[in-house]
Amino acid sequence: MQLGINLGYWGAGMDADNLAVAQEADRLGYAVCWAAEAYGSDAATVLTWVAAQTERIDVGSAIFQIPARQPAMTAMTAATLDSLSGGRFRLGLGVSGPQVSEGWYGVKFDKPLARTREYVEIIRKAMTRERLTHDGEHWTLPLPGGPGKPIKLTVHPQREHIPLYIAAIGPKNLEQTGEIADGALLIFPSAEHLEDTAVRHLRAGREKAGKTLDGFDVCPTVPLAVGDDKDVTALADTFRPYTALYVGGMGSRRQNFYNQLAGRMGYEREAAEIQDKYLSGDKQGAAAAVPHDLIDSTTLLGSVDRIADRMKAYAAAGVTTLTLAPAGFTLDERLASLRAGTEALERAGLA
């Protein structure tokens, strides 16, 4: 099992620290550094900045939002980043959510699975550098009856095949991801529930494509907080606002993928309470309603030995790249967490 690092969003006053974290992860031998985007910092600019100041670590989008870009533009960006980084780019995609898609980008959040499938098909074809044509429900290239002509990508990517990941939570999206992608980006992963909530659906998609999970990258992001095992409860409490935001407020009452995931892990009643409080404006109450076990099972908390044991559980559940999101109020704390992650991986015998 390999380790990755997730820098999250930029522009919150920690940009210099984030670069230092990426550089330390590069020095320690982490496999990949991911950057996110929502409606603030964009991932492409951040990844260019990181790639220019690192040497070996891959850089990946977690995620490029599908409603934000035409698929041909995403193919151009992927090819450019792969070329500039010397073949170190990984393309992560996701549909975002209805609030961002419709509120920020003005793109209707409908038929997300079909849209994703077409998007991937167009990117794959564009990256072959063949002349681009597509006749689908969501995109037609070139547009009929006009001056448009089939055009081919002029940039030569460093590699013939750039790894393509999809952020997936729901069963149908996970199955399609297994069918059409090279890896899956997961969130709130519990090792104990991973087979039922994710891996079996990915496996079904691979089988539909006539493949196995061999070579497919199962890549969850896991928050990390290092400390004494006696302080695990306090460490977990630092992630209460984060968990409450996603389970309670990341989406509408009718359409919150993270809330539904918590329900599939056995926390349906608690997830409903968290959402009720969060959407009513009681964010502190929502955070207090998050069960400790939900946080503990979806994070890495405590001593290096305890974290090593949890890493073993993730590897046994099918994780191939474990992406860490290290907590810390200072740069030194975050760098120390990175080093603890490497040490835990070695103690687990997974390095």
C-alpha positions as MATLAB code, in Angstrom:
seq = 'MQLGINLGYWGAGMDADNLAVAQEADRLGYAVCWAAEAYGSDAATVLTWVAAQTERIDVGSAIFQIPARQPAMTAMTAATLDSLSGGRFRLGLGVSGPQVSEGWYGVKFDKPLARTREYVEIIRKAMTRERLTHDGEHWTLPLPGGPGKPIKLTVHPQREHIPLYIAAIGPKNLEQTGEIADGALLIFPSAEHLEDTAVRHLRAGREKAGKTLDGFDVCPTVPLAVGDDKDVTALADTFRPYTALYVGGMGSRRQNFYNQLAGRMGYEREAAEIQDKYLSGDKQGAAAAVPHDLIDSTTLLGSVDRIADRMKAYAAAGVTTLTLAPAGFTLDERLASLRAGTEALERAGLA';
ca = [
       0.000    0.000    0.000;
       1.273    3.456   -0.921;
       0.689    6.766    0.819;
      -0.628    9.995   -0.651;
      -1.177   13.473    0.727;
      -4.241   15.672    0.222;
      -3.575   19.410    0.423;
      -7.264   20.298    0.272;
      -8.126   23.848   -0.793;
      -5.720   26.751   -1.197;
      -6.232   30.437   -0.534;
      -6.946   30.124    3.201;
      -3.657   31.703    4.305;
      -1.687   28.427    4.448;
      -0.345   28.277    0.896;
       3.345   28.451    1.826;
       2.777   25.720    4.431;
       0.971   23.560    1.868;
       3.931   23.774   -0.487;
       6.277   22.770    2.335;
       4.005   19.815    3.138;
       4.076   18.712   -0.515;
       7.860   19.011   -0.625;
       8.278   16.981    2.568;
       5.925   14.317    1.213;
       8.085   14.243   -1.914;
      11.233   13.793    0.197;
       9.622   11.022    2.273;
       8.598    9.026   -0.810;
       4.840    9.615   -0.794;
       3.333    8.438   -4.063;
       0.954   11.284   -4.901;
      -0.055   14.784   -3.825;
      -3.702   15.671   -4.470;
      -5.309   19.127   -4.607;
      -9.018   19.902   -4.430;
     -11.346   22.538   -5.841;
     -14.882   23.629   -5.010;
     -15.645   27.327   -5.526;
     -12.361   28.895   -4.453;
      -8.935   27.735   -5.556;
      -8.776   25.724   -8.753;
      -6.785   22.498   -8.735;
      -4.934   22.909  -12.035;
      -3.056   26.038  -10.968;
      -2.159   24.547   -7.594;
      -0.872   21.319   -9.151;
       1.288   23.260  -11.605;
       2.777   25.199   -8.698;
       3.473   22.012   -6.723;
       4.823   20.047   -9.684;
       7.294   22.812  -10.497;
       8.758   22.636   -6.978;
       8.862   18.879   -6.378;
      10.860   16.122   -8.027;
       9.310   12.657   -7.784;
       5.848   12.767   -6.265;
       2.848   12.510   -8.604;
       0.362   15.389   -8.600;
      -3.332   14.680   -8.916;
      -6.665   16.484   -9.127;
      -9.033   15.401   -6.399;
     -11.038   16.553   -8.111;
     -11.469   18.490  -11.341;
     -15.199   19.240  -11.294;
     -16.978   17.963  -14.382;
     -19.461   20.882  -14.585;
     -16.566   23.360  -14.502;
     -14.915   22.338  -17.769;
     -15.748   21.017  -21.184;
     -14.213   17.530  -21.528;
     -11.834   18.613  -24.308;
     -10.514   21.359  -22.018;
      -9.885   18.789  -19.308;
      -7.975   16.639  -21.810;
      -5.852   19.682  -22.738;
      -5.126   20.440  -19.077;
      -4.251   16.815  -18.314;
      -1.914   16.565  -21.295;
      -0.229   19.858  -20.397;
       0.227   18.978  -16.722;
       1.588   15.556  -17.594;
       4.063   17.074  -20.024;
       5.216   19.843  -17.670;
       5.564   17.479  -14.696;
       7.542   14.860  -16.586;
       4.781   12.250  -16.507;
       3.637   12.771  -12.914;
      -0.005   13.777  -13.363;
      -3.082   11.808  -12.261;
      -6.500   12.980  -13.468;
      -9.234   12.826  -10.845;
     -12.785   13.751  -11.847;
     -16.108   14.201  -10.075;
     -19.566   15.606  -10.682;
     -19.454   17.802   -7.554;
     -22.944   18.308   -6.101;
     -26.174   19.987   -7.139;
     -25.593   23.150   -5.096;
     -22.199   23.853   -6.645;
     -23.021   22.579  -10.131;
     -26.178   24.652  -10.477;
     -25.369   27.540   -8.130;
     -21.763   28.213   -9.124;
     -21.405   26.834  -12.645;
     -24.978   27.120  -13.891;
     -24.904   23.514  -15.069;
     -27.984   21.368  -14.438;
     -27.207   18.478  -12.073;
     -29.003   15.783  -14.001;
     -28.024   12.315  -15.167;
     -24.616   12.478  -13.430;
     -23.677    8.898  -14.316;
     -24.383    9.266  -18.027;
     -22.649   12.648  -18.056;
     -19.568   11.190  -16.373;
     -19.402    8.260  -18.780;
     -19.553   10.554  -21.817;
     -17.034   12.935  -20.275;
     -14.551   10.108  -19.765;
     -15.137    8.767  -23.289;
     -14.345   12.165  -24.811;
     -11.229   12.636  -22.690;
      -9.960    9.155  -23.523;
     -10.464    9.767  -27.240;
      -8.898   13.226  -27.154;
      -5.836   11.853  -25.377;
      -5.236    9.358  -28.188;
      -4.610   12.400  -30.428;
      -7.097   11.135  -32.964;
      -9.457   13.655  -34.524;
     -12.157   14.234  -31.948;
     -15.733   13.301  -32.747;
     -18.521   12.356  -30.367;
     -22.255   11.893  -30.763;
     -23.859   11.599  -27.351;
     -26.705   12.826  -25.188;
     -24.695   15.571  -23.500;
     -22.009   16.468  -26.056;
     -21.883   16.442  -29.850;
     -18.500   17.119  -31.432;
     -18.271   18.848  -33.811;
     -21.588   20.673  -33.572;
     -23.713   19.776  -36.595;
     -24.537   22.273  -39.311;
     -21.748   24.691  -38.485;
     -18.122   25.448  -39.301;
     -16.683   23.086  -36.690;
     -14.287   20.367  -37.836;
     -12.875   17.314  -36.047;
      -9.650   18.510  -34.430;
      -6.892   16.556  -32.710;
      -4.910   17.430  -29.601;
      -1.590   19.092  -30.491;
       0.128   18.544  -27.122;
       1.999   15.277  -26.678;
       1.461   13.964  -23.131;
       4.493   12.459  -21.448;
       2.686    9.110  -21.270;
       0.297    7.371  -23.614;
      -2.071    6.621  -20.717;
      -2.649    9.121  -17.905;
      -4.272    7.429  -14.871;
      -7.910    8.499  -14.571;
      -9.754    8.446  -11.237;
     -13.365    9.199  -10.360;
     -14.631   10.412   -6.991;
     -17.466    8.042   -6.138;
     -19.723    7.477   -3.143;
     -22.989    5.881   -4.249;
     -23.242    2.220   -5.336;
     -24.097    2.950   -8.985;
     -21.344    5.538   -9.318;
     -18.853    3.146   -7.726;
     -19.811    0.368  -10.123;
     -19.443    2.651  -13.126;
     -16.112    3.886  -11.760;
     -14.842    0.330  -11.588;
     -15.949   -0.145  -15.184;
     -14.492    2.985  -16.827;
     -11.707    4.354  -14.588;
      -8.243    3.387  -13.364;
      -8.938    4.269   -9.746;
     -11.551    5.464   -7.263;
     -11.265    8.460   -4.945;
     -13.169    7.694   -1.740;
     -14.075    9.735    1.319;
     -15.126    8.740    4.860;
     -13.755    5.227    4.420;
     -14.240    2.779    7.272;
     -12.015   -0.282    6.872;
     -14.666   -2.396    8.557;
     -17.368   -1.289    6.091;
     -15.290   -0.751    2.957;
     -16.177   -4.041    1.304;
     -19.919   -3.366    1.558;
     -19.854    0.385    0.951;
     -17.334    0.508   -1.910;
     -15.139   -2.428   -2.920;
     -17.873   -4.880   -3.923;
     -19.406   -2.250   -6.208;
     -16.024   -1.440   -7.758;
     -15.417   -5.164   -8.273;
     -18.776   -5.523  -10.032;
     -17.849   -2.718  -12.408;
     -14.475   -4.273  -13.162;
     -16.168   -7.585  -13.899;
     -18.594   -5.823  -16.246;
     -15.553   -4.558  -18.155;
     -13.991   -8.034  -18.155;
     -11.335   -7.028  -15.620;
     -10.386   -7.636  -11.992;
      -9.338   -5.215   -9.280;
      -5.683   -6.005  -10.030;
      -4.052   -2.738  -11.024;
      -7.090   -0.666   -9.989;
      -6.208    2.018   -7.422;
      -8.567    2.163   -4.419;
      -7.637    5.544   -2.993;
      -9.495    6.900    0.064;
      -8.633   10.133    1.867;
      -8.255    9.722    5.626;
      -7.688   12.548    8.140;
      -4.685   11.931   10.410;
      -4.028   13.162   13.954;
      -1.053   11.804   15.888;
      -0.980   11.699   19.694;
      -1.161    9.562   22.772;
      -3.643    6.691   22.661;
      -5.144    8.007   25.899;
      -6.126   11.164   23.980;
      -7.950    9.477   21.088;
     -11.285   10.976   22.127;
      -9.831   14.480   22.123;
      -8.121   13.852   18.793;
     -11.414   12.642   17.313;
     -13.188   15.752   18.582;
     -10.980   17.935   16.353;
     -12.696   16.358   13.340;
     -16.276   16.844   14.569;
     -16.865   20.069   12.587;
     -15.414   18.453    9.444;
     -17.642   15.379    9.700;
     -20.705   17.456   10.587;
     -20.128   19.716    7.566;
     -20.148   16.808    5.137;
     -22.798   14.612    6.758;
     -25.030   17.536    7.690;
     -24.433   20.361    5.275;
     -22.728   19.206    2.090;
     -25.824   19.048   -0.062;
     -29.545   19.433    0.391;
     -31.782   17.466    2.724;
     -32.909   15.376   -0.238;
     -29.511   14.937   -1.886;
     -26.506   14.567    0.432;
     -24.245   11.725   -0.665;
     -22.173   11.814    2.534;
     -25.250   11.600    4.727;
     -26.396    8.567    2.750;
     -22.959    6.962    3.131;
     -23.101    7.392    6.916;
     -26.490    5.682    6.827;
     -25.052    2.735    4.897;
     -22.419    2.381    7.614;
     -25.137    1.960   10.235;
     -25.531    5.574   11.379;
     -28.812    6.428    9.673;
     -30.514    7.841   12.779;
     -27.437    9.813   13.838;
     -26.919   11.122   10.283;
     -30.498   12.410   10.217;
     -29.966   14.223   13.528;
     -26.703   15.769   12.339;
     -28.400   16.999    9.170;
     -31.427   18.382   11.020;
     -29.243   20.427   13.340;
     -26.807   21.571   10.672;
     -29.487   22.749    8.248;
     -31.318   24.556   11.045;
     -28.163   26.576   11.756;
     -27.033   24.682   14.864;
     -23.559   23.732   13.638;
     -22.219   23.170   17.147;
     -25.119   20.855   17.926;
     -24.503   19.001   14.667;
     -20.848   18.513   15.561;
     -21.772   17.280   19.028;
     -24.184   14.749   17.497;
     -21.456   13.034   15.432;
     -20.780    9.623   17.029;
     -17.218    9.081   18.213;
     -17.111    5.679   16.521;
     -17.952    7.215   13.144;
     -15.000    9.580   13.434;
     -12.614    6.974   14.823;
     -13.425    4.449   12.102;
     -12.913    6.925    9.259;
      -9.708    8.602   10.486;
      -6.234    7.656   11.722;
      -5.885    8.685   15.356;
      -3.419    8.109   18.178;
       0.053    6.657   18.403;
       2.154    5.451   15.507;
       1.455    1.858   16.576;
      -2.317    2.431   16.646;
      -2.172    4.117   13.256;
      -0.095    1.213   11.904;
      -2.786   -1.233   13.023;
      -5.443    0.842   11.248;
      -3.302    0.941    8.108;
      -3.149   -2.855    8.150;
      -6.949   -2.924    8.292;
      -7.233   -0.580    5.317;
      -4.776   -2.651    3.288;
      -6.690   -5.826    4.133;
      -9.913   -4.120    3.017;
      -8.443   -3.476   -0.437;
      -6.955    0.012   -0.199;
      -3.959    0.444   -2.495;
      -3.189    4.156   -1.959;
      -4.056    5.662    1.416;
      -4.235    9.439    1.121;
      -3.580   11.300    4.365;
      -4.976   14.683    5.356;
      -2.749   15.570    8.336;
      -4.212   17.754   11.042;
      -2.151   20.408   12.757;
      -2.303   24.056   13.726;
       1.318   24.681   12.728;
       3.522   23.624    9.840;
       5.773   21.683   12.208;
       2.785   19.655   13.440;
       1.722   18.810    9.900;
       5.246   17.813    8.879;
       5.548   15.650   11.993;
       2.273   13.943   11.019;
       3.673   13.191    7.566;
       6.741   11.554    9.098;
       4.527    9.598   11.486;
       2.538    8.331    8.513;
       5.694    6.981    6.890;
       6.816    5.386   10.158;
       3.395    3.774   10.672;
       3.445    2.321    7.161;
       6.847    0.785    7.844;
       5.764   -0.641   11.216;
       2.712   -2.138    9.537;
       5.032   -3.912    7.090;
       3.315   -2.239    4.134;
       6.119    0.008    2.841;
];
